[in-house]
Amino acid sequence: MNVRFGKRLGALRKGQDWTFIYLAEHSGMDDKFLRDLEHGEKEPCLNTLDVLAKSFDMSMSELLKGI
């Protein structure tokens, strides 16, 4: 599940043409944590999912679509 979410996060980030640094600044999260999420090495909690969904201007269900 973590790897699938990481792939989804990476696709969304790259689709916006955002760097890890930009997403970190935009979301208020640490860029190292975001890298670990994208590589499936960390598991996102509900709060993290909510913050990321808002960063991409979408709902949590849209964020998790296809996972």
Phi, psi and omega per residue, in radians:
M1 nan -0.748 -3.136
N2 -1.082 -0.685 -3.137
V3 -1.187 -0.739 3.113
R4 -1.100 -0.732 3.090
F5 -1.112 -0.718 3.126
G6 -1.040 -0.720 3.104
K7 -1.132 -0.697 3.115
R8 -1.125 -0.795 3.123
L9 -1.062 -0.773 3.124
G10 -1.085 -0.723 3.128
A11 -1.125 -0.730 3.117
L12 -1.137 -0.778 -3.122
R13 -1.096 -0.828 -3.125
K14 -1.196 -0.588 3.094
G15 -1.091 -0.502 3.067
Q16 -1.540 -0.094 -3.076
D17 1.077 0.700 -3.136
W18 -1.745 2.484 2.981
T19 -1.472 2.932 3.039
F20 -1.044 -0.682 -3.122
I21 -1.107 -0.763 3.141
Y22 -1.112 -0.809 3.131
L23 -1.079 -0.677 3.108
A24 -1.070 -0.808 3.136
E25 -1.166 -0.686 -3.099
H26 -1.216 -0.615 -3.074
S27 -1.696 -0.330 -3.069
G28 1.428 0.239 3.127
M29 -1.780 2.820 3.126
D30 -1.295 2.351 -3.113
D31 -1.113 -0.587 3.097
K32 -1.132 -0.723 3.096
F33 -1.086 -0.739 3.120
L34 -1.115 -0.692 3.082
R35 -1.087 -0.770 3.127
D36 -1.109 -0.681 3.071
L37 -1.076 -0.815 -3.078
E38 -1.154 -0.489 3.122
H39 -1.628 0.120 3.079
G40 1.302 0.278 -3.091
E41 -1.597 -0.242 3.096
K42 -2.197 2.691 3.113
E43 -1.884 2.174 -3.108
P44 -1.336 2.453 3.028
C45 -1.577 3.031 -3.122
L46 -1.047 -0.694 3.130
N47 -1.087 -0.737 3.114
T48 -1.080 -0.777 3.123
L49 -1.064 -0.724 3.131
D50 -1.102 -0.807 -3.141
V51 -1.101 -0.756 -3.141
L52 -1.156 -0.733 3.113
A53 -1.022 -0.794 3.125
K54 -1.126 -0.619 3.120
S55 -1.097 -0.620 3.115
F56 -1.622 0.117 3.122
D57 0.988 0.883 3.116
M58 -2.541 2.959 3.094
S59 -1.407 2.890 3.097
M60 -1.113 -0.635 3.128
S61 -1.143 -0.632 3.061
E62 -1.163 -0.697 3.120
L63 -1.052 -0.692 -3.066
L64 -1.589 0.065 -3.108
K65 -1.001 2.245 3.082
G66 1.493 0.057 -3.113
I67 -1.607 nan nan
